[in-house]
Amino acid sequence: MEKNASLEKNIMANNAGLTMSYTDSYNRIAAQKRLKDYEILAFACKRAGKSRDEGRSYYSTGVLYDNLGKFKEAISQYQKFL
């Protein structure tokens, strides 16, 4: 009985790790898509002369890069925001 309980606990722990990995991967893919959307938005706002909305898109892009751990890119986007 103890061996089965230990095995079940081990399986549950390993599955939790797989779930986290899948979720993290999905979030990164979603963040990459949002990055492209914000880049297009920034370009469109620049062409339309909407500097406030352009700045917001740069700021949002910076936050996404920051969450992905790409700090140099985040700083670059924050500087464009300012």
C-alpha positions as CSV (number, residue, x, y, z in Angstrom):
1,M,0.0,0.0,0.0
2,E,2.7,2.5,0.9
3,K,4.5,1.8,-2.3
4,N,1.3,2.6,-4.3
5,A,0.8,5.8,-2.4
6,S,4.3,6.8,-3.0
7,L,4.0,6.1,-6.7
8,E,0.7,8.0,-7.0
9,K,2.3,11.0,-5.2
10,N,5.3,10.8,-7.6
11,I,3.0,10.7,-10.7
12,M,1.0,13.7,-9.5
13,A,4.1,15.7,-8.9
14,N,5.4,14.9,-12.3
15,N,2.1,15.8,-14.0
16,A,1.9,19.1,-12.2
17,G,5.3,19.9,-13.7
18,L,4.1,19.1,-17.2
19,T,1.0,21.2,-16.7
20,M,3.1,24.2,-15.7
21,S,5.4,23.7,-18.6
22,Y,2.5,23.6,-21.1
23,T,0.8,26.6,-19.5
24,D,4.1,28.6,-19.5
25,S,4.7,27.7,-23.2
26,Y,1.1,28.7,-24.1
27,N,1.6,32.1,-22.3
28,R,4.8,32.7,-24.1
29,I,3.2,32.0,-27.5
30,A,0.3,34.3,-26.6
31,A,2.8,37.0,-25.5
32,Q,4.7,36.7,-28.8
33,K,1.4,37.3,-30.7
34,R,0.5,40.3,-28.6
35,L,4.0,41.7,-29.2
36,K,3.4,41.6,-33.0
37,D,-0.1,43.2,-32.5
38,Y,1.4,46.1,-30.4
39,E,4.2,46.6,-33.0
40,I,1.6,47.0,-35.7
41,L,-0.5,49.3,-33.5
42,A,2.5,51.5,-32.8
43,F,3.2,51.8,-36.5
44,A,-0.4,52.6,-37.4
45,C,-0.6,55.2,-34.6
46,K,2.6,56.8,-35.7
47,R,1.2,57.1,-39.3
48,A,-2.1,58.5,-38.0
49,G,-0.3,61.0,-35.7
50,K,-1.8,59.6,-32.5
51,S,1.3,59.9,-30.3
52,R,-0.6,59.1,-27.1
53,D,-1.8,55.8,-28.4
54,E,1.6,55.1,-29.9
55,G,3.2,55.6,-26.5
56,R,0.8,53.3,-24.9
57,S,1.6,50.5,-27.4
58,Y,5.4,51.0,-26.7
59,Y,4.7,50.8,-23.0
60,S,2.6,47.7,-23.3
61,T,5.3,46.1,-25.5
62,G,7.9,46.9,-22.8
63,V,5.8,45.3,-20.2
64,L,5.5,42.1,-22.3
65,Y,9.2,42.0,-22.9
66,D,9.8,42.5,-19.2
67,N,7.5,39.6,-18.4
68,L,9.3,37.4,-20.8
69,G,12.6,38.2,-19.2
70,K,14.0,40.2,-22.2
71,F,15.1,43.2,-20.3
72,K,17.2,44.9,-22.9
73,E,14.3,44.9,-25.3
74,A,12.0,46.1,-22.5
75,I,14.2,49.1,-21.8
76,S,14.3,50.0,-25.5
77,Q,10.5,50.0,-25.6
78,Y,10.2,52.0,-22.4
79,Q,12.6,54.6,-23.9
80,K,10.5,54.9,-27.0
81,F,7.5,55.4,-24.7
82,L,9.2,58.3,-23.0
